[in-house]
């Protein structure tokens, strides 16, 4: 199920990436590196703000004030273990390489690596965050697409900046947006009205930790395997439900 909000988001990513690719060829390597660093810093700020969801009253009431941070960190650690065993990050990179061979074929290792990094980084950035989760669920519930429209406007400029430095691989992330937000929209249509605020806060906080990892990747501080940690977005609300039930 794909809602109108997700379709708008896909168009925004493709448009931004297209403009970024055209502009990027005219920018120096130093300028493109500076743009990427700026995106990394902004991503760190957004991630930190999302992590602050651990302070939400609904989340604290569900798990207890002393358990909020433990739930989020536990979800991230366990999610990382599960994701690394399943090989989510290598799988996403292989998908990026497969798309590169079909959308922008090149035998150059540097071009292939740049495409894959653009695809993986943009996919994670566009699909991890509160607007992705809340906006898609709201779209599924039929209560409006305002949040996804806002996300689309942000993704438009982010895709433009990303593609200017990382190339056409950023445009391929529109496929990931389609799959992830489409699934969340369907989830919202079926279960959204029953999802308490505490679970959404848990998902948002865990997503914030993952965004911090993306920021570190963009700044080339450390290549954090963020994709391997994606199960944390499921584990965080599950742990919240379990602790709320046994307290």
N, C-alpha and C positions, 0 to 999 in steps of 0.2 A: 504493500500500500504506500503510495507516494502522494503526499499532500501538496497543496499549492505553495506552502512556505518552503518546502524542500526544493521544488522546481525553481523557485525564485533564487534560492541559494546556489543551485547548480549553475544557473545562468550567470550569477554574480562572480562565481569562481572562474568560470570560463572566460568571461569578459575581462576580469582583472588580470588573469594569467596571460591572455592574448596581448593586452596593452603592455604588461610587464616584459614579455619576450621582445616586443618591438622596441621598447625603450632600453632594455638591458644591453642590447648590442651596441648602443651608443654610449654606454657608461664605462668608465675605467674600472679595472679590477679593484682598485682602492675604494672607489665609490660603492661598488656592489658589496664589498666586504663590510663597509660602514653601515649600509642598509641592513644587512643580515645581523650585525651586532645590535643595531637599534631594535630590530624585531625581537632579538633574544632578550634584551633588557625589558621590553614591554611585556613579553610573555612571562618573565619572572614576576613582574608586578601583578599581572592578572592572576597568575597561579597563586601568589601569596594571598590575594584578596579572596580567592575561592576557598583556600584552606581555612579562612576565618569562619566558614560555615559551621565549623565544629563548635562555635559559640552560640549557634541558634538554639533558642529555648526548646523547640520541639525535639531536636536531637538530644539535648541534655536531659530532657524529661524521660526520653525513651531508654537511654543507656546509663544515665547518671553522669553528673559532671566530671567525675574522676575517670570515666571510661571513654570519653569522647575521642581523645587523641589516640588511645590504645586501639580503639576500633578501626580508625582510619589507617594507622601505621600497620596494624595487623593485616588489614585488607590488602594494603600495598605489598607487604612482604610475602604473604601467602599467594597473592595474585602474581607476583614476580616469579615465585617458584613454579606455579602452575603454568604460567605463560612460557617460561624457559623450557619446561619439560615438553610442552606442546610445540615449541619452536615458532611462536607467533611472529616474532621480529624477523627471523630468517625467511619465514613464509611470505611476509609482507614485502621483503626485499626481493624475493624471487618473483613475486607478482609484479613489482615495479620493473624488474629486468625484462619480464615477458612483455609488459606494455611498451617498454622502450623499444624493443625489437620490432613492434608492430606500428607504433605511432611515430617514432623518431629513430629509425634504424641507423646504427653506427657501429663500426668495429673498434673504435677508439675506447680504451678502458676509461679514460678521463670523462668522456661524454656519457658513457653508460653510468658511471658512478655519480655524476652530477644529476642525471635524470632520476636515478633511484633515490638519492638523498632529497631531491625536491619533492618527489612523490610521497615518500615516507613522512618527511617532516610536515609537509602541508596537510596530508591526510590526518595525522595525529592532531595538529593544531586546530583544524576545522571540525574535528569530530569529538574532541575532549573538552568539555566545559559546560557550565550551567545552561547557557542559551541553547546548546545542542539538545540537551536532555529535556529541559523545561519547554522549549519552543516546539520540539517535535511532539511531545506528549500533549501539549495544548492544541496543536494542529490536529492530532488524532482525535481529541475530545470534541473538536469542533468549536472551541471557545475562542478562536482567533489565531492569526499568524503574526501578530505584532512582534513577538520575540524573534521569530525567524527572519522577519524583514529587517529588524535591527542587526541580527547576526549577519545577514547577507550584505548589508552595507559595510560592516566591519571586514568581512571576508573579502569583499571586492578590493579594498585597499591593501589588505594583507597579501592577497594573491598577486596583486600588482607588484608589491615590493619583493615578495618571494621569487616570482618569476624573473624579475630583473636581475636577481643574483644567482638563482638556481636553475632557471631555464624552464623548458616546456613540460618537464615532469610535474610541475605544480598543477597544470591543467588536468592531468590524469587523476588528480585527487578528487575531481568531481565525481568519479565513479564510486569512490569510497563514501563520499557524502551521500550519494544516492542510496547506497546499500545501508549504511548506518542509520541515517535519519529516516529512511523509509521503514526500517525495522522498528525504530523507536516510535514512529507515528502509528504503526500498526499496534504496537504495545499500548500506546496511549488510548487507542480506540477500544481496546479490549479491557485493559486493567487500570487505565489512568485515573478514573474517578475513584478508585479504591486505594490509591497510593498515598499514604500519609506524608506530611511534610518532613517527618524525621528521616524517612528513607531518601527523599530528594536531597536533604542536607548532607546525608552521609555520602551519596554519590557525588555531590558537588565538591565536598572536601577532598575526597579521594581523587577526583578529577583535577583539583588544584595541585595536588602533589605531582601528578603526571605532567601537568603544564610546567612545573618547575624543572622537571627533567628535560622537557623539550627546550626550555630556555637555555639550559646548560649545554645542550647539543648545539644549538644555534650559535652560542658564544664559543664553541669548541673548547669548553672547559673539560668536558668528559662526554663521551658518546654513551649516554645512559640508554639502556634498552627499553625505552618507554613502551613500545608495543607489547613486550613480554609482560608488562604490568597491567595491561588492559583488563584482565579478569578482576582487578580490584574494584572496578565500577559495578560489578555484580556482587562481589563478596562484601563490600561495605554495607549495602542495605540488608544483605542476608545476616551478617553478624549483628546488625542493629536489631533485627527481628528476634534473633536467638537470645541476645542479652536482655531485651525488653521482656521476653517471655519467661525467663528464669529469675528475674529480679523480684 
